[in-house]
Amino acid sequence: MSKLWSGRFAKSGAKLLDEFNASLPFDKKLYAEDIKGSIAHATMLAKQGILTDAEAASIAKGLLQIKQEIEDEQFVFDISHEDIHMSVETRLIDLIGEAGKKLHTARSRNDQVAVDFKQYVQKQTLIIVSAIEEVIEVLLSLAKENTTTLMPGMTHLQHAQPINFGFHLLAYVSMLKRDIERFESSYHRNNVLPLGCAALAGTPHNIDREYVAKLLGFDSVSVNCLDTVSDRDFALEILFNCSTIMMHISRFAEELILWSSYEFKFITLSDEYSTGSSIMPQKKNPDVPELLRGKTGRVNGNLIALFTVLKGLPLAYNKDMQEDKEGVFDSVETVYMSLNILKEAVRTMSINKDRMKSACEVGHLSATDLADYLVQKCDIPFREAHFITGRAVAHAEQLGLDLSVLSVDELQKVDQRIGNDVVECLSLLNSMNARNSQGGTSTKSTCKQIEIFEAWIKARG
């Protein structure tokens, strides 16, 4: 069968060209957006007197029948139709005849694919935001249960200062909050209608783009048609946002992997979200966080791929831009699945509080507290206090003890100015709670942070 655009061609295209040129195998995912956009377009054409009301009604009825056929898996996708747009239009003409041939008046596949793809990106953005909120709620619930659970805070993966586990989890809540803000900022910035730009220069038909924007839920219409049909910034933005949240997920996954090892044993992952070994019967592998960490690479790759496709394209539309969708589809699906399984893996894991606490008793985590004590109680300059504390740590090392359990007598061998009240400041729990500044790790401060995040979630409705 001749293609809808084949009027100027004397020969039919080669079968190999059909296979190479077609986007239908993947862009058929946009069928609902394509049909929604076409119904809005036909409704506008009727409003403007370009179609009759009867023609627009027939088109809408036919398009809804096609949508049902696709969802019932009764629709025949033929690769010779190239893409979802031609597939739907060809079937529409089969169903309703001449009226179907009028649907494409005042539009091009260039602005049609842009509105389809943008509708998809906007919808998926909100779906991802909802999934992030669910992960935040699980983390907040877990944080509330662990505001006094001591664990070693680390820098350079070395023991640094005592913190509480709830405080640590809130660091990831902070990241995810920024992710939500990033996705929503993109949503509002990109909620602009491309339809009505036609191929690149607009149309001589008396269309009403504002009306179509209202029908499809866009806030406004694009200003410059040449830019609009070549714009894929919205696709790059969702890919960047996906890459950023996967980076955050990957960092958390790395810690889950470490924490579940025998060396740490801070957490135990549920059997539901762990796997075994085909040869070693004793193994319980953290495959979920490992896959989360691994999938970050493919999401990052999708971003770089589209950047590379777009980097040298002249205005306006070029066929290269057909390569814009598969990476977005893959990244969106990967992020959504990753968020859902992360939520469940965290919700079902066990916290080994005693193990976390015992880990705090190694590595002299209260060393900074001794230095602060020397500054505050002994009026010693910080640099000197830092040096004295270093000597105290070295002395503890010689004794095979942690600084937090060193006696006053032993500490006074390092410096006579150290008083009996030093014991209180070296307590690991006291050390954690001493950091009561805004945003700090004390239980009081951690609870305040939880209140802030919960109020933010509640305000979102």
Buried (B, 14 or more C-beta within 10 A) or exposed (E): EEBBEEEEEEEEBEEEEBEEBBBBEBBBBBBBBBBBBBBBBBBBBBBBEBBEEEBBBBBBBBBEBBBEBBEEEEBEBBBBBBBBBBBBBBBBBEBBEEBBEBBBBBBBBBBBBBBBBBBBBBBBBEEBBEBBBBBBBBBBBBBBEBBBBBBBBBEEEEBBBBBBBBBBBBBBBBBBBEBBEBBBEBBEEBBBBBBBBBBBEBBEEEBBBBBBBBBBEBEEBBEEBBBBBBBBEBBBBBBBBBBBBBBBBBBBBBBBBBBBEEEBBBBBBBEEBBBEEEEEEEEEBBBBBBBBBEBBEEBBBBBEBBEEBBEEBEEBBEEEBBBBBBBBBBBBEBBBBBBEBBBBBBBBBEBBBEBBBEBBBEBBBBBBBBBBBBBEBBEBEEEBBBBBBBEBBEBBEEEEBBBBBBEBEBBBBBBEEBEEEBBEBBBBBBBBBBBBEEEBBBBEBBBBBBEBBBEEBEEEE
